[in-house]
């Protein structure tokens, strides 16, 4: 079975069990251990995967990380798990931070079972970065994500290869977040930049205020069009009649249950997103 199929299977199983995964231990059993196994490591062989890993020095007494993964016999990855549904952006990962500094591990993973955030020491040697360089989401991944995650599999694990693209991945993701924030809360400087390229009149404060909702709406429309374009391609590959997927408008109906069940997890999420984007919303 291909890696992408293994990971999709874990995601589907997680979806089916979500109401029963209500603790950190349940998250580990249902999602994290299968994920580790999909990467080619034996979670039941403590020579490869050590649960409740404790470092000899440099950490608080009794402090442990959930898993330590060894590649080629060397401690390579530390993993800290949180319960399913945890917002990882609000998590303090001081244990990972301390363990990373006092072990030979080059990578650390923070996960809630579905989302896996990969960290290293790109900014300062032996000091865990505050921002992940790569995030993998079991519920929403693409071919490029699979190519990146393959680098962490047991047969392909190569520290130099991972670090060779880690900086690019990190700053690409940060740039995406910054762009998303621009469209969510458009800064005045951005409005002035766009106005300067499309408006020949004098840029007064009133002009900037008048153009702000226009530019915000234009951003929403652009995103809608991109989602619709990708959705048509995805549905075409799934042999679904794309004539029902026209440019997004305010009359688009929710997809039928039968249609949704015929799609893989990622494409279902894409379809839900497309419909949500096209529902009428008041421009703020």
N, C-alpha and C positions, 0 to 999 in steps of 0.2 A: 504494500500500500504506500502510495506517495505521501510525503510529509504533509502537504496541504490537505489531503484526504483524512489523515490521522487527526490533524488539528480541527478540521471541520466536524469530525465525529465527536471529539471532546466537547466542542461548543454545543452541538445538538444535544448531547447527553446532559450537559449542564443546564440547558434550557428546560429539559424535561424534569430535572430534579431541583430546579431553583427554589421551590417552596420548601424543600427539605434541607437545603444547604444553609443552615442558620448559625453556623459557628466557624471559627478558624479551622478546627480539626476537620469538620465536614468539607470545607473548601479544599483543604489539602488532599483529602481522600478522593473527592469527586473530580477535581480539576487540576491541582498542582502536580500530584504524582503522575497522572496520565500525561501531562505536558512534559515533564522530565523524561518519562519513558519514550515519548514521541521523538525527543531529541536524540535518542539512542543510548541513554544512560539507564542502568538498571537500578531503580529506586530501592530494590531489596538487597542490593550488594553494597555493604557499607564501605567497601574499598573504593566505590565510585560515588556513592551518595551517602553522606553522613548526616543523619537527622540530629537536631538539638546539638549542633556543633559548638564546642567550647574551645576558645583559644587559651594558651597557657599564660600569656602575659598581656598587659595593655588594656584589659577590659575589666568591667565591674564584676565583683564576685557573684557567681550564679547566673551571669548574663550569657545568653546563648543566641545563635541565629538558627533559623528553622532548618536550613539545609546548606551543606557545603558539597559542591560538586567537583570531582577530580577528573581532569582530562589528561590522558597519557600519564597517569599516576601523580600528577601535580595538582595541588589545590588551585583551582582556576576561577570558580564562580561561587559567590555567597548569595543565598536567597532568603529573603524575609517575607513571610506571608501574613496577610490580613484577611478578615472575613469577606466573603462575597458581598459586593455592594458598597464596600468602603471607598470613599473618595480619597484616592491616593495623594491628591494635592494637599490634603489636610493632615497627612500622616507624618509624625516625627519618626525618623529612621536613625536614631542615634546609635542603636546597636550595630547596624550595618556600617555606619560611619566609623565607629571605633574598631570594629573587626577588620575593616578594609585596611586601616592604617597599620595594624599589627600582624597581618598575615601576608602571604605571597599572592593571594587572589588578585586578579587583575580586573575582574568584573563583579558587579553586584546587581541583583535583581530584586525589585520591590513589586509584589503582586497581590491582587485580590482574587485571583483565580481566573479571571477573564482578561484583565489588563496586566501586561508585564512591562515594567519600566527598567531599562538597562542603563547602568551607570559605570563610569570608570574614573580615571584621574587625569582627564585631558587638560584641565586648567592648572593644576598644581600636583606634582608628583607625590604619590602615596597619600593623597588627600581626596576623598570621594567628592565628586562634583555635586553641586546642588541641583543641577538640571540633568535629566536623562539624555543620552545621545540617541536612544532609539526606544520607541514604544510599540509593542505588539499587542493587538487586540484580537482575541479569539473570535469575537462576534463580527469583526469587520477588518479583514485583511485582504491585500491584493498580491499580485505576483511579485512585485518588488519587495514587499514585506517578507515573503517566503524566501527570496534570495538572500535577504539579510539574516533571517533566522537560521537558515541552513549553515551559516558560518559558525553557529554555536553548537551544532550537532556533533556528536562524538566522532564520527568519521572525518568531519571537515574542520574540526576546531583548530584555528590558526590565529594566535594572538595578533601577529603582525597584519594579517589580512583584515581582521576586525577593526583594529586601530587605524588602518589605512583609510577607512571610510567613515570612522566614527565622528570626526570633526564635521565633515560635510553633512552627515545625518543630523547631528545635533543642531547646527545652525540653520539647516533647512526647516526643521520642525519649529524652531523658535521664530523663524521668519513667517511661517504659516500662521502661528499664533498671533503674531503682530498684525498680519494682514486681516485676520478674522476680527481682531479688536478694532481695527480701523473702520470696518463696515458696521460693527456693532455700535460704536460711539465715535463718529467721524470727527477727528480733530480739525480745528479751524485751518491749520497749515495745509492740510490735505485738500480741503475745500478750495482754498485760495489757489493751490497748484492746478486743480482741475479747471476752475473758473478762468485762470490765466491762459489755458489752452483752448477754451471753447467760447469765451465771451470777449468781444472786442471793445466793450465799453469800459468805463472807469470802475475799478474795484472799490466800491464804498462798503461800509459795514452793512448797509441794508442789502446790497447786492449779495454779499457773502451769506447773510441770513436767509435770503430768498432762495439761494442755490443749495443750501444745506440739505433740505428735505428732498430736493430733486436728485442730488447726487446719491443720497442714501437709497432712494427708490431705484435709481439706475444700478446700484450695486446689487440690490436684491434681485432685480430682473436678470442681471448677468449670471448670478449664481443659479437662479431657476433654470435658465437656458442651458447652463453647463450640466446640471443634474439631469434635465430632460434628455439631453444628447447622450449622456452616458447610460441612462436608463434604457433608451431605445436600443442602444447597442447590446446591452445586457439581455434584454428581453428577446431580441432578434436571435441571439445565440442560444436562447432557450426555446426557440420555435414557438413563441407567442406572438400573436398578431399585433404588430406595433402601430397599426393604424389608429388604435384607441389611445395611443400615447402621443398626442399632439403637443404643441407648445403649451406650457403651463398656463392655466387660466383659473378664474375663480369658480368655475362650474365643475371642475374635475371631481369625480366621485371616488370613494374609497374602493380599493380592489376587493374582489370577492374572496371569500375564504378558500374556495377551491383553487383559484389562481395563486393565492399566497402560498398555499401548501405545496404547490408544484415547483416552487422556487427554492434554491439553496438559501441558507441563512443570510448571507451577505446581500443577495439580490432582493430578499424580502425587506431588509433594512433600507436598501436604496429606494424601493418602491414606497415604503412608508414615509421616508424623508421627502420624496418628490410630492406626495399628496399633501403632507404637512406644510411644505413651502408654498403650495398653491392655495391654501385656505386663506380667506380674506383676513388681513390684519391691519389695524389702525397704524398709520405712519406716525412715528413719534419724532 
